[in-house]
């Protein structure tokens, strides 16, 4: 990609993983109020990982009152916003934490076991790989900028030298022309 000519940024290939991540996280910096998914009236204060719902304090204590679900892991809204969020697999309802290098899609662990025999890696490892590629590309790009800046300086010097030579030649031609007219 670095050695390919391109006419504009729009002609570069799209990185769908990065675009999906940007879309999912574009509103992350804006503070939004999360409403309890049970009563739909009060502000949610906790999120239950197992139930995958946001609850206000009152509903949380009612919903998780039974002994069978008392041990569900519940975390505060602020802590939840710090945890990475993943898209859910439509087939298995598990977090898509694996990237298929062949299909270029996110999949869950069950997809690999059930029906996805392609080359895969965790999204964390894939993200690190993309970060390294991006750092290398930026370094290469910065080197190109330095090279072009150096070449620009050299070309400017050559232009100035040629301009001086041209001016000298014009003066010589004028002098010869004046001498010819005198004869």
C-alpha positions as CSV (number, residue, x, y, z in Angstrom):
1,X,0.0,0.0,0.0
2,X,2.8,2.4,0.9
3,X,4.5,2.0,-2.5
4,X,1.2,2.3,-4.5
5,X,0.3,5.5,-6.3
6,X,-3.0,7.0,-5.3
7,X,-4.8,10.1,-6.5
8,X,-6.7,11.0,-3.3
9,X,-7.5,9.7,0.2
10,X,-10.8,8.5,-1.1
11,X,-9.1,6.0,-3.4
12,X,-7.4,4.2,-0.5
13,X,-8.9,0.8,0.5
14,X,-11.2,0.9,3.5
15,X,-10.4,-0.8,6.8
16,X,-13.8,-2.2,7.8
17,X,-12.6,-3.2,11.3
18,X,-11.4,0.3,12.1
19,X,-14.5,1.8,10.6
20,X,-16.8,-0.5,12.7
21,X,-14.8,0.3,15.8
22,X,-15.0,4.0,15.1
23,X,-18.8,3.8,14.6
24,X,-19.3,1.8,17.8
25,X,-17.2,4.2,19.8
26,X,-18.0,7.6,18.3
27,X,-20.3,8.6,21.1
28,X,-18.2,7.2,23.9
29,X,-16.8,10.6,24.9
30,X,-20.2,12.2,25.3
31,X,-21.9,11.7,28.6
32,X,-25.2,10.0,28.1
33,X,-27.8,9.1,30.7
34,X,-28.6,5.4,30.8
35,X,-32.1,4.6,31.8
36,X,-33.0,1.4,33.8
37,X,-34.1,-1.3,31.3
38,X,-36.6,-2.7,33.8
39,X,-38.7,0.2,35.0
40,X,-37.6,2.5,32.2
41,X,-38.0,5.5,34.5
42,X,-34.9,5.9,36.8
43,X,-31.3,6.3,35.9
44,X,-29.4,3.1,35.8
45,X,-26.5,2.7,38.3
46,X,-25.4,-0.9,37.6
47,X,-25.0,-3.3,34.7
48,X,-25.3,-7.0,35.1
49,X,-22.8,-8.9,33.0
50,X,-24.9,-12.2,33.0
51,X,-28.3,-10.6,32.3
52,X,-26.8,-7.9,30.1
53,X,-29.1,-5.2,31.4
54,X,-28.8,-1.8,33.1
55,X,-30.7,-1.4,36.3
56,X,-31.5,1.4,38.8
57,X,-30.7,0.5,42.4
58,X,-34.3,-0.4,43.2
59,X,-34.8,-2.8,40.3
60,X,-31.3,-4.3,40.7
61,X,-32.2,-5.4,44.2
62,X,-35.6,-6.8,43.1
63,X,-34.3,-8.6,40.0
64,X,-31.3,-10.1,41.7
65,X,-33.2,-11.1,44.9
66,X,-33.5,-14.8,44.1
67,X,-30.7,-17.0,45.3
68,X,-30.1,-18.4,41.8
69,X,-28.9,-15.1,40.4
70,X,-27.6,-13.2,43.5
71,X,-24.1,-14.1,42.4
72,X,-24.3,-12.4,39.0
73,X,-21.4,-10.0,38.5
74,X,-22.8,-6.5,38.6
75,X,-20.6,-3.4,38.0
76,X,-21.3,0.3,38.3
77,X,-22.0,2.3,35.1
78,X,-18.6,4.2,35.4
79,X,-16.7,0.9,35.6
80,X,-18.7,-0.5,32.7
81,X,-17.8,2.4,30.4
82,X,-14.1,1.5,31.1
83,X,-14.5,-2.1,30.0
84,X,-14.1,-2.8,26.3
85,X,-17.4,-3.5,24.5
86,X,-17.8,-6.2,21.9
87,X,-20.4,-6.9,19.3
88,X,-22.5,-10.0,20.0
89,X,-22.5,-13.0,17.7
90,X,-26.0,-13.4,16.2
91,X,-25.8,-17.2,16.3
92,X,-24.4,-17.8,19.8
93,X,-25.0,-14.4,21.6
94,X,-21.4,-14.4,22.8
95,X,-18.9,-11.6,22.5
96,X,-17.1,-11.4,19.1
97,X,-13.5,-11.4,20.4
98,X,-11.9,-13.2,17.5
99,X,-10.9,-11.8,14.0
100,X,-11.0,-14.0,11.0
101,X,-8.1,-13.1,8.8
102,X,-9.6,-14.8,5.7
103,X,-13.2,-13.4,5.9
104,X,-12.1,-10.1,7.6
105,X,-15.0,-10.4,10.1
106,X,-15.4,-10.6,13.9
107,X,-16.6,-13.9,15.3
108,X,-17.1,-15.6,18.7
109,X,-15.3,-18.6,20.1
110,X,-18.2,-20.9,19.4
111,X,-18.2,-19.9,15.7
112,X,-14.6,-21.3,15.4
113,X,-15.7,-24.6,17.1
114,X,-18.9,-24.9,15.1
115,X,-18.2,-23.8,11.6
116,X,-15.3,-21.4,11.0
117,X,-12.1,-23.3,10.1
118,X,-10.2,-20.2,8.8
119,X,-7.1,-18.5,10.1
120,X,-8.1,-16.4,13.1
121,X,-6.5,-14.4,16.0
122,X,-7.9,-12.5,19.0
123,X,-9.0,-9.0,18.3
124,X,-6.5,-7.8,20.9
125,X,-3.6,-9.4,19.0
126,X,-5.0,-8.2,15.7
127,X,-5.4,-4.7,17.1
128,X,-1.7,-4.8,18.2
129,X,-0.7,-5.9,14.8
130,X,-2.7,-3.1,13.2
131,X,-1.1,-0.6,15.6
132,X,2.4,-1.8,14.7
133,X,1.6,-1.6,11.0
134,X,0.2,1.9,11.4
135,X,3.3,2.9,13.4
136,X,5.6,1.5,10.6
137,X,3.5,3.2,7.9
138,X,3.7,6.5,9.8
139,X,7.5,6.2,10.2
140,X,7.8,5.4,6.5
141,X,5.5,8.3,5.6
142,X,7.6,10.6,7.8
143,X,10.8,9.4,6.1
144,X,9.2,10.2,2.7
145,X,8.2,13.7,3.9
146,X,11.9,14.2,5.0
147,X,13.1,12.9,1.7
148,X,10.8,15.2,-0.2
149,X,11.7,18.2,1.9
150,X,15.4,17.5,1.3
151,X,14.7,17.1,-2.5
152,X,12.7,20.3,-2.5
153,X,15.7,22.1,-1.0
154,X,18.0,20.7,-3.6
155,X,15.6,21.5,-6.4
156,X,15.1,25.1,-5.1
157,X,18.9,25.5,-5.1
158,X,19.2,24.1,-8.6
159,X,16.4,26.4,-9.8
160,X,18.2,29.4,-8.2
161,X,21.5,28.4,-9.8
162,X,19.8,27.9,-13.2
163,X,18.0,31.3,-12.8
164,X,21.4,32.9,-12.1
165,X,22.9,31.2,-15.1
166,X,20.0,32.3,-17.3
167,X,20.3,35.9,-16.1
168,X,24.0,35.9,-16.9
169,X,23.3,34.5,-20.3
170,X,20.7,37.1,-21.0
171,X,23.1,39.8,-20.0
172,X,25.8,38.3,-22.2
173,X,23.3,38.1,-25.1
174,X,22.3,41.7,-24.6
175,X,25.9,42.8,-24.6
176,X,26.7,40.8,-27.8
177,X,23.5,42.3,-29.4
178,X,24.6,45.8,-28.4
179,X,28.1,45.1,-29.8
180,X,26.7,43.8,-33.1
181,X,24.5,46.9,-33.4
182,X,27.6,49.1,-33.0
183,X,29.3,47.4,-35.9
